[in-house]
């Protein structure tokens, strides 16, 4: 004959299952964070590589980083990008005919 579980036994089992569920949820969040961090690392590497080979994109990235990074310790990682002039000075239209003095 099977012994019937007491209320205390069931309460202990419930507590153990709740603890196990909490641990599984924490593990899932940790794995998701690791996945997200890896994606960000790969995307960042691709963006930085593209910026090295495309000046126009490098300037755009410099503007984005300048706006997004406010802490000095964050900006230190991107000194090479933030040192790049981000604003293009408007230049007057130039034409060889306009550059020559009038007689």
C-alpha positions in Angstrom: 0.0 0.0 0.0 1.3 3.4 -1.0 1.9 6.0 1.8 0.0 9.2 1.2 2.2 12.3 1.2 1.6 14.8 3.9 1.0 18.5 3.4 4.5 19.2 4.6 6.0 16.8 2.0 4.0 18.4 -0.8 5.0 21.9 0.4 8.7 20.8 0.3 8.3 19.4 -3.2 6.6 22.5 -4.4 9.4 24.7 -3.0 12.0 22.5 -4.6 10.2 22.7 -8.0 9.8 26.5 -7.7 13.5 26.8 -7.0 14.3 24.6 -10.0 12.0 26.6 -12.2 13.7 29.9 -11.0 17.1 28.4 -11.8 16.0 27.3 -15.3 14.6 30.8 -16.0 17.9 32.3 -14.8 19.9 29.9 -17.0 17.7 30.8 -20.0 18.2 34.5 -19.5 22.0 34.0 -19.1 22.1 32.1 -22.4 20.0 34.7 -24.2 22.4 37.5 -22.9 25.4 35.5 -24.1 23.8 35.1 -27.5 22.9 38.8 -27.7 26.4 39.9 -26.7 27.9 37.7 -29.3 25.6 39.2 -32.0 26.5 42.7 -30.9 30.2 41.8 -31.1 29.9 40.4 -34.6 27.8 43.3 -35.8 30.2 45.8 -34.3 33.2 44.1 -35.9 31.4 44.1 -39.3 30.5 47.8 -39.0 34.1 48.8 -37.9 35.5 46.8 -40.8 33.2 48.5 -43.3 34.0 51.9 -41.9 37.7 51.2 -42.4 37.1 50.6 -46.1 34.4 53.3 -46.8 35.1 56.9 -45.9 31.6 58.0 -46.3 30.3 55.3 -43.9 33.2 56.1 -41.5 31.9 59.7 -41.3 28.4 58.5 -40.7 29.6 56.2 -38.0 31.6 59.0 -36.4 28.4 61.1 -36.2 26.5 58.2 -34.7 29.2 57.5 -32.1 29.6 61.1 -31.2 25.8 61.4 -30.5 25.6 58.0 -28.7 28.6 58.0 -26.4 28.6 60.5 -23.6 30.9 58.9 -21.0 34.6 59.6 -21.5 35.5 56.0 -20.8 33.2 54.9 -23.7 34.5 57.6 -26.0 38.1 56.5 -25.4 37.4 53.2 -27.2 36.5 55.2 -30.4 39.1 58.0 -30.3 40.1 57.2 -33.9 36.5 57.7 -35.1 35.6 60.7 -33.0 38.8 62.5 -34.1 37.5 62.4 -37.7 35.8 65.6 -38.7 32.1 64.8 -38.8 30.8 68.1 -40.2 31.5 68.9 -43.8 32.1 72.6 -44.3 30.0 74.0 -47.1 32.2 75.2 -50.0 31.4 77.8 -52.5 30.7 76.5 -56.0 33.9 76.5 -57.9 34.2 76.6 -61.7 37.4 77.2 -63.7 35.6 80.0 -65.6 34.7 81.7 -62.3 38.2 81.4 -60.9 39.8 83.4 -63.7 40.1 87.2 -63.3 38.1 89.3 -65.7 39.9 91.4 -68.3 
